[in-house]
Amino acid sequence: MIEWDAATIKDFQTTLLAWFDEEGRDLPWRHDHEPYHVWVSEIMLQQTQVQTVIPYYQRFMALFPTIADLAAAPESQLLKAWEGLGYYSRVRNMQRCAKQLLTDYDGQWPHTAATLTDLIGIGPYTAGAIASIAFNEPVPAVDGNAYRVFSRLLKIDADIAKPQTRALFEQVISRIIPHDRPGDFNQAIMDLGSSYMTARQPDSAHSPVKRFNQAYLDGDELAYPVKTKKPRPKPIAYVAVLAQMQDHWLMTQRPSNGMLANLWTVPLIPIEELDLDEDYQPADLVAAVETYFKQEYRLTLTAHYLDKRPVTHTFTHQKWTIQGVGGEVMLGDLAYFAGKAVTTAERQQLPMPKVQEKIFTRYLSD
């Protein structure tokens, strides 16, 4: 690992911040230093691209302009506002955090990274971002961009998949971050990591900090950061039942805990729960789904196979493959059905996960 002297650190700070002043991204949450705005944007940006987040952020702020508005929002409205961003535990924790701020902190934000981590759903990175940007605390915000940028600048070969590596990067960056503009510094690193120092196609030849980038100068930039591979997501096969009862759709609500909690989908049946041979045919699947509806929901379903390629959707630890089956349900009692029958207009108002949108797009489009 390279270690910079004080003169190099000062030179780097000056170069980076001059570039940021000229070329930094104009993002809606950067128009002020309000901690609420910083917090919401940082939570949204986890696992999500900036261009995707911008309209979500703007709608979210229109719906919930203050912490109190967020704390008081009905969960269905909250989930609908988040629909399509995924990782719904993020927004649930945001509401819990908003309530915590009102109850325990009189609606006031803690000012340091150390105290911000006492809040629900705020980890070291988000705490560092809020503390540095909103409260000018000289603390690093170590995310994927920071790992990538500093591992290349300084040729840090520690495995970033290991939790203990964060402490090393925090220690290194703490020596480099300026005390007068820590928030701008952290945001400049974010912009650098998403432009000239991207993961697969960096453009370090034109980077404003190329003379500090030791991995680039040595010709082995793509070797950094060092990261061991995660295990592949577990494959799970489902059948999605797009069933109608007259002009209503049958929709189920997910349990209040676990994946996609409280979101609405069409009935999703794990294939392994159906009595099927390994070499089952479409007709076998249709018959098994009809039997499942009769046994589990006490509903008579007349099903048909939807002959389109399955939907695939990858979560962090699971990869779903979903085959669609359509059908009509005879009028009957929904007492045993874990959901409700809704019109198309009502269905569109339900908070649904991205995977459900993909199912409708695949199987209901011409």
Phi, psi and omega in degrees: 000135178281142173239125181274146172276176185299322181293319179294319178301313180298318179299316179296313179304311182298315181296312182297313184289328175296318176296316181298321179298328181270321192240359181302144183294138176271097183246145187302328181278359177262004183283347174208181181247024180298123184300327178299317181292317178299313182300308182301315181296318182294321178294318179296324185285349175293121178068013186221141181286152184302312184297330176289322185289325189309305180295326176297315180300315182295319177293319182298317180292328176292324180280321186230073186290343181227167176302320180296320178297318179295317181297327185269356186292138172298143183300323181298321177292321180296312181294324179295321179294332182268352188306126180101342179278336179074178181048062189292344176299335179300311184285330175295318178293328176299316179293320177298320179294318178300317178295321178298317179298318180290320185281314189259342185235012180055033178076009181256140181279138167300152188258353183241155179300321182298318181279333178295330180289353173284347181276148182298130174079004180253112179264187185301319181294308182298321177299318179296320180295312181296312184297320183282318184281315185273329187237006172061029176278130182282073178235145179285156172243097189267104175236194180301322178296315181296318176303313185293312183297308187284332176294327179280318179301316189249004181053054176275118186257017176290143183287114184285353175283346181269131184304325184291345181291331179305316182300322179297312181294320178300319179295316181295312184291328180300332178284338188257331186294133181284146182279342182269335181220056183294324180294316178296321179299311180297321179290327177295321177296320177300314182292322179296317181291339180258005180234275185283340185237051179288171186292311190252331183228064179293154177238058186290341178297333180249007183291142178294343182243026186299329182287348177262352188272091187294324179295321176295315181296330179271354177079018180232039185301320184286355175281353182238145359283159176279127182209122176288148184285143174283155174296149181295146178299144180290127179283134177225131181258134178233161164243129177262126184256107178268086189252139177241144172242103192055241182258022179247152176258142174272121181234142179245149177257132180294156177302162184285354173227164182091192184296138176056038186304132176068003177275162186253138176219167164292162177305126178246115185249121174300131181303326183292344178274353179264148183277083185232145172283164181297327182257039184296153179255166179308319181296325178294320179296315179300314180297320181293323178293318177300317178296318179301314180299321181293316184283317186274322186248351183057043178237144178266112182250131170256106191255161173214148183285134176265106190277065173229157183297148183297154171278138172241143179210128184252124171261183182300316186244359182222148171238116182266137169241123193234118175263135181271142172228130177263169179178166175242135178253131176295147176306132182191184182278128180265019184299330182261002181265128184277062181176214181203166176261128184228154173286169178300319179296318179293322180301321183291345179268349181284142174289120184233148177284166180302322182297326179290321175301320179295323179296312179297317181298318182291313192262347179253351177278153181286000000 
